[in-house]
């Protein structure tokens, strides 16, 4: 399969908000938990407050529908704003194998919104059970400068896209919350392993959460 075809397949799989010409189905609903990590998703993210979920469909087919997780926080008379959008959809081992480092890099670069964002750095890393690509860019929203981050997380069973933007003037509270959200994004097993190691430092008899 050509790289261009693979890119189209990946974009279709998790239906990036940037590319999707889709329809909102039902009302926007607030989630009851701050942490988003559905059972089929190998990845997780935690927000300062409960995010909203919007069901979208690209066509009349139920198979084209997906959940878009959206979080927006406005600070101090709109001096700074945080916007985050997350989509995690089921994937396959075949897709995981085809989304190699080059394809991951190409896909995450394609998440940039045209001339509104200037990419600064793109990184791809490959771990034992997942791959992750991330792009850091500078943008402009209206008359305000912004920091734009796009990420793509791929595992044999799920694929997660992340778009995060910090808009406006430097503000400690906004900067801290934005950094906390980004730090909370990751592979669930990595967080569990870190928790176990922390527990073992205080309790040598702590059990492995993966057992």
PANU-614901 format. One line per field, with one value per residue (C-alpha): residue number from 1; residue in three letters; x, y, z. Coordinates in steps of 0.001 Angstrom, whole numbers, plus 500000, padded with zeros to 6 digits. Each point is the difference from the previous one (the first is absolute). Example, Ala and Ser with C-alpha at 12.3 -4.5 7.8 and 13.67 -1.06 7.14 Angstrom:
BEGIN
resi = c(1  2)
resn = c(ALA  SER)
x = c(512300  501370)
y = c(495500  503440)
z = c(507800  499340)
This chain:
BEGIN
resi = c(1  2  3  4  5  6  7  8  9  10  11  12  13  14  15  16  17  18  19  20  21  22  23  24  25  26  27  28  29  30  31  32  33  34  35  36  37  38  39  40  41  42  43  44  45  46  47  48  49  50  51  52  53  54  55  56  57  58  59  60  61  62  63  64  65  66  67  68  69  70  71  72  73  74  75  76  77  78  79  80  81  82  83  84  85  86  87  88  89  90  91  92  93  94  95  96  97  98  99  100  101  102  103  104  105  106  107  108  109  110  111  112  113  114  115  116  117  118  119  120  121  122  123  124  125  126  127  128  129  130  131  132  133  134  135  136  137  138  139  140  141  142  143  144  145  146  147  148  149  150  151  152  153  154  155  156  157  158  159  160  161  162  163  164  165  166  167  168  169  170  171  172  173  174  175  176  177  178  179  180  181  182  183  184  185  186  187  188  189  190  191  192  193  194  195  196  197  198  199  200  201  202  203  204  205  206  207  208  209  210  211)
resn = c(UNK  UNK  UNK  UNK  UNK  UNK  UNK  UNK  UNK  UNK  UNK  UNK  UNK  UNK  UNK  UNK  UNK  UNK  UNK  UNK  UNK  UNK  UNK  UNK  UNK  UNK  UNK  UNK  UNK  UNK  UNK  UNK  UNK  UNK  UNK  UNK  UNK  UNK  UNK  UNK  UNK  UNK  UNK  UNK  UNK  UNK  UNK  UNK  UNK  UNK  UNK  UNK  UNK  UNK  UNK  UNK  UNK  UNK  UNK  UNK  UNK  UNK  UNK  UNK  UNK  UNK  UNK  UNK  UNK  UNK  UNK  UNK  UNK  UNK  UNK  UNK  UNK  UNK  UNK  UNK  UNK  UNK  UNK  UNK  UNK  UNK  UNK  UNK  UNK  UNK  UNK  UNK  UNK  UNK  UNK  UNK  UNK  UNK  UNK  UNK  UNK  UNK  UNK  UNK  UNK  UNK  UNK  UNK  UNK  UNK  UNK  UNK  UNK  UNK  UNK  UNK  UNK  UNK  UNK  UNK  UNK  UNK  UNK  UNK  UNK  UNK  UNK  UNK  UNK  UNK  UNK  UNK  UNK  UNK  UNK  UNK  UNK  UNK  UNK  UNK  UNK  UNK  UNK  UNK  UNK  UNK  UNK  UNK  UNK  UNK  UNK  UNK  UNK  UNK  UNK  UNK  UNK  UNK  UNK  UNK  UNK  UNK  UNK  UNK  UNK  UNK  UNK  UNK  UNK  UNK  UNK  UNK  UNK  UNK  UNK  UNK  UNK  UNK  UNK  UNK  UNK  UNK  UNK  UNK  UNK  UNK  UNK  UNK  UNK  UNK  UNK  UNK  UNK  UNK  UNK  UNK  UNK  UNK  UNK  UNK  UNK  UNK  UNK  UNK  UNK  UNK  UNK  UNK  UNK  UNK  UNK)
x = c(500000  501328  500713  497295  497402  501153  499673  496436  499192  501421  498090  496797  500580  500097  498218  502163  497935  502169  499022  496576  496962  497612  496744  499460  497658  498187  500843  503347  500219  502274  501909  499814  503742  503017  502019  499107  501003  497312  500451  501100  502620  503583  500598  498755  499712  498922  498482  499767  496201  497545  500212  497138  499280  498443  498915  500806  499282  501595  497085  496705  501895  500341  503545  501027  499073  502481  500233  501861  501182  500211  501378  500129  501059  500049  502066  499873  497915  501079  503676  500763  498041  500652  498401  500445  498348  500488  498806  500769  498632  500531  502768  501604  503388  500127  499530  502575  502559  499372  500190  503774  502152  499821  496217  499562  502112  498062  496639  500795  501332  496731  498117  501398  497354  501444  501823  498628  502719  503730  501567  503087  500832  498723  501027  499134  500775  499435  499497  499450  496179  499226  501248  499562  500519  499807  500172  500665  499061  499382  496736  497739  496346  498496  502557  501310  503016  499594  501911  498633  500743  498769  500648  499251  500106  499806  499715  498867  496473  499409  500991  499771  500366  500626  499730  500923  500293  500956  498855  500808  502330  502296  497994  501324  496701  499325  503582  499868  496687  501059  503232  498092  497619  502869  501872  496907  499786  501604  499982  497937  502481  502782  497980  499211  503672  500937  497334  501343  503561  498816  498072  502983  502124  497593  498728  502334  497035  497974  498562  500442  496844  500377  499873)
y = c(500000  503445  502514  502353  497226  499082  503613  500173  496739  501298  503272  498092  497706  502699  502730  503017  503129  501964  497835  498663  501346  498396  500419  500407  497310  500738  502650  500841  498155  500525  496941  498988  499315  502238  497104  498781  496415  497787  496232  499546  502770  499218  503663  502501  503726  501930  503484  502595  499793  497625  500304  499838  497237  500557  497144  500644  498028  500426  498291  498237  496807  499274  498783  503550  501362  500846  501910  503314  500985  503760  502173  503817  502251  503808  501971  503600  501987  497789  500850  496287  497006  496255  497855  496227  497438  496246  497116  496373  497280  496244  498950  496783  498325  500437  503762  500145  498177  502276  503191  499957  502925  501765  499615  501228  503068  500749  499621  502232  502682  499826  500982  503556  502550  501429  503331  500693  497857  499946  496669  500315  496384  496504  496896  496328  497355  496275  497970  496292  500172  503327  502838  503702  503011  503588  503407  503337  503167  503736  501412  503016  500067  503349  502474  497667  497733  496332  496803  497075  496338  497020  496409  496581  496906  496550  496522  496643  500563  503771  503296  503351  503505  503083  503684  502440  503763  502680  503408  503478  501660  498102  499201  497734  498254  499300  498869  497642  498414  499644  498264  497723  498870  499215  498126  497872  498749  496627  496226  498595  497232  502575  501865  496751  499028  503412  499654  496582  501300  502898  497630  497683  502859  500423  496414  497179  497580  502009  497780  500476  501597  498023  496643)
z = c(500000  499093  502742  498696  500172  503496  501114  498694  501790  503271  499735  499300  502957  502649  498012  500806  500756  497556  497040  500899  498177  502437  501867  503737  501309  503259  502545  501508  503301  502967  501142  503654  500263  499482  498573  496521  499255  498466  500284  496392  500226  501052  500795  502564  500706  503091  500019  502801  499699  498370  496178  497531  497513  496584  497754  496341  496840  496587  498261  500692  500809  503750  499310  499057  503433  502734  503280  500091  503480  500362  502796  500009  502872  499801  502519  501292  497537  497090  500501  499536  498726  499991  497308  499778  497710  500383  497834  500814  497731  499801  497626  498748  500039  496225  500300  502787  497855  497017  502057  500225  501121  496633  499756  503589  499244  496795  501728  502969  497639  498065  503157  499766  499021  496811  500319  503486  501588  499302  501031  502210  500798  499190  501932  499677  502578  499975  503163  500454  499830  498314  497805  500588  497745  501149  498359  501705  498166  500400  498769  499886  501061  499072  501333  502703  499830  500824  500665  497990  500735  498026  501005  498586  502206  498388  501513  498560  501317  499958  498423  501769  498577  502115  499130  502768  499787  502501  498776  501280  502438  502398  503125  502740  500734  496308  499371  502994  498991  496377  501042  502400  497259  497629  502744  500702  496399  499484  499847  502879  500838  500376  502628  501811  500029  501411  502694  501001  500244  502164  502258  500352  501270  502915  500196  498854  500017  497471  497246  496288  498579  496786  501755)
